[in-house]
Amino acid sequence: MDDNDDTRNSLAELLTRRGYQVSGATGVEAALRVAGSADFDLLISDIELLDGTGLQLVQVLRSTHPVPAIALSGMGSFDDLELSRAAGFDVHLMKPIDMPELEEAIERVGGRPAGAFASRTAFP
């Protein structure tokens, strides 16, 4: 889930090459349509989107489907992490994304209960 076509397409291609099935979306409305038409196991979403935020998206999705969620963001202050955690993200990764780190996060959130939070930042 990213409104930047290059970022979304590159990430989707890298994840597909690693064996993941990926559905992309450009904004909150598109992501909700995708989520309503298919089952999914994980949400990976940028925070800042053209038609809303990833924070709004994860709150809506988690209200009906307790899916693990990874936030991608260029922001990583303590306040940014707290907003991600409060919205329902399990992990907050800073851009640019490191693929081994993303894969580790995917494995981590798939094997632990929703609400546990991890972050790649200098903040606790």
C-alpha positions as CSV (number, residue, x, y, z in Angstrom):
1,M,0.0,0.0,0.0
2,D,1.8,3.1,-1.2
3,D,0.6,6.0,-3.4
4,N,4.0,6.3,-5.1
5,D,3.8,4.0,-8.1
6,D,7.6,3.2,-8.3
7,T,7.8,2.4,-4.6
8,R,4.6,0.2,-4.6
9,N,5.6,-1.6,-7.8
10,S,9.2,-2.2,-6.8
11,L,8.1,-3.5,-3.4
12,A,5.5,-5.7,-4.9
13,E,8.0,-7.2,-7.4
14,L,10.6,-7.9,-4.7
15,L,8.0,-9.6,-2.4
16,T,6.6,-11.6,-5.3
17,R,10.1,-12.8,-6.2
18,R,10.4,-14.1,-2.6
19,G,7.2,-16.1,-3.0
20,Y,4.6,-13.7,-1.5
21,Q,1.3,-13.1,-3.2
22,V,0.8,-9.3,-3.4
23,S,-2.1,-7.0,-4.1
24,G,-1.2,-3.4,-4.4
25,A,-3.3,-0.3,-3.8
26,T,-2.7,3.4,-4.3
27,G,-4.8,4.9,-1.4
28,V,-7.1,4.2,1.5
29,E,-10.2,3.8,-0.7
30,A,-8.4,1.4,-3.1
31,A,-7.0,-0.6,-0.2
32,L,-10.4,-1.0,1.4
33,R,-11.8,-2.2,-2.0
34,V,-9.0,-4.8,-2.3
35,A,-9.5,-5.9,1.4
36,G,-13.2,-6.3,0.8
37,S,-12.8,-8.5,-2.2
38,A,-10.2,-11.0,-0.9
39,D,-8.7,-12.5,2.3
40,F,-5.3,-11.3,3.2
41,D,-2.7,-12.1,5.8
42,L,-0.7,-8.9,6.2
43,L,-1.0,-5.2,5.6
44,I,2.1,-3.2,4.6
45,S,1.3,0.4,4.3
46,D,2.9,3.8,3.9
47,I,1.7,6.3,6.5
48,E,1.2,9.4,4.3
49,L,-1.2,8.7,1.4
50,L,-3.0,10.9,-1.1
51,D,-6.5,10.2,0.2
52,G,-5.9,9.7,3.9
53,T,-3.3,8.0,6.1
54,G,-2.1,4.5,6.7
55,L,-3.1,5.1,10.3
56,Q,-6.8,5.5,9.3
57,L,-6.5,2.5,7.0
58,V,-5.2,0.1,9.7
59,Q,-7.8,1.3,12.2
60,V,-10.6,0.5,9.7
61,L,-9.2,-2.8,8.7
62,R,-8.4,-3.9,12.2
63,S,-12.0,-3.2,13.3
64,T,-13.2,-6.1,11.0
65,H,-10.1,-8.2,10.3
66,P,-7.3,-8.6,12.9
67,V,-4.6,-8.6,10.4
68,P,-0.9,-8.0,11.2
69,A,0.3,-4.6,9.9
70,I,3.6,-3.0,9.1
71,A,4.0,0.7,8.7
72,L,6.4,2.2,6.2
73,S,7.4,5.8,6.8
74,G,10.0,8.5,6.2
75,M,9.2,9.7,9.7
76,G,10.5,8.0,12.9
77,S,10.2,10.3,15.9
78,F,8.9,9.0,19.2
79,D,5.5,10.7,18.4
80,D,5.4,9.0,15.0
81,L,6.0,5.6,16.6
82,E,3.3,6.2,19.2
83,L,0.8,7.2,16.5
84,S,1.6,4.0,14.6
85,R,1.3,1.8,17.7
86,A,-2.0,3.5,18.7
87,A,-3.5,3.0,15.3
88,G,-2.7,-0.7,15.4
89,F,0.5,-1.2,13.5
90,D,2.7,-4.0,14.8
91,V,6.0,-2.7,13.2
92,H,7.1,0.7,12.1
93,L,9.9,0.6,9.5
94,M,11.7,3.7,8.2
95,K,12.2,4.3,4.5
96,P,14.3,3.5,2.6
97,I,13.2,-0.1,3.3
98,D,15.8,-2.7,3.7
99,M,14.4,-6.0,2.3
100,P,16.0,-8.4,4.8
101,E,14.6,-6.2,7.6
102,L,11.2,-6.2,6.0
103,E,11.2,-9.9,5.6
104,E,12.3,-10.3,9.2
105,A,9.4,-8.0,10.2
106,I,6.9,-10.1,8.1
107,E,8.1,-13.3,9.9
108,R,7.9,-11.6,13.3
109,V,4.4,-10.2,13.0
110,G,3.1,-13.5,11.5
111,G,4.2,-15.3,14.6
112,R,3.1,-13.1,17.4
113,P,-0.1,-11.7,18.8
114,A,-1.5,-8.4,17.5
115,G,-0.5,-5.4,19.6
116,A,3.1,-6.4,20.1
117,F,5.2,-3.6,18.6
118,A,8.6,-3.4,17.1
119,S,10.5,-0.5,15.6
120,R,13.7,0.2,13.7
121,T,14.6,3.4,15.4
122,A,16.7,4.8,18.1
123,F,13.6,5.2,20.3
124,P,12.5,2.5,22.8
